[in-house]
Amino acid sequence: MITLTSDFGSPYPAAMKGVIRRYTDAELVDVAHDLPRGDPRAAAFWLRFVLPEFPPAVHCAVIDPGVGTGRDALVVRAGSHAIVAPDNGLAMPPARALAGDGSDVDVRTIDVDDPASATFHGRDVFAPTAARIRVAIDEAAADETPPAAGPTPEAVADALAALDDLSPASDPVDLAFPEPSVERDGDGDAAAIDGEVLAVDRFGNVITNVPGELVRGRDWIRVDGDLTPVAETFGAVEPGEQLVTVGSHGYAECDVNDGRGDGAFDLRPGDAVRFVADNVSL
């Protein structure tokens, strides 16, 4: 399959699909086309969360505020997966997640030769490259058994090496999510955690970079000074009430049952957020 991710909305992804269909009848799966516009970090967060759920695939991800500039176009192999994306860091966190320990990742630059448009490389560069890679991988893996297991990392590496418009990348842009700062009490428990908002989803849930295990098991925690219940489910508090919970991605969220956490907590992506144990005065 080939997955497609962008901030394009509609109808631009349809043009990308049309281009891909000229090369292959591979299954096309839309991850999302409504990601925050021009925000590679938000895309990297969501792709790191979503892409490991897929079997080996080619992933075409285009969130590209640098389109038409001198930024490179990349193919990142991560185990048996390949990510086609602009060189702005968005491919690196999901690639490390797909590769397990992150060691089986290699990056290649796409030789871009006079695209038809300076503003739509999703159609002119990334979609056709993703399609050609899909075809090359299928050909390289044709003799592998069992085929149901998907291509091996070696087959994907061989397929990429055989494409003459790809060359090893010398200095690709990397992107890493910030780590929270943790102050611990005398028992070694987290007394205060200084984190950052990574993303806000369409429900208004505020997703932080604070690992869930640092808040899970508490009854209450102070969020930027406001005492807030910690709960496993939204239904544990009344509609309209604030809570801290751990999302399916494993990070602490600042949420509202049947409401928007970003408004209630006044938090946006990139904002600092502080969690303090309810029995600690700092």
Disulfide bonds with the S-S distance in Angstrom:
none
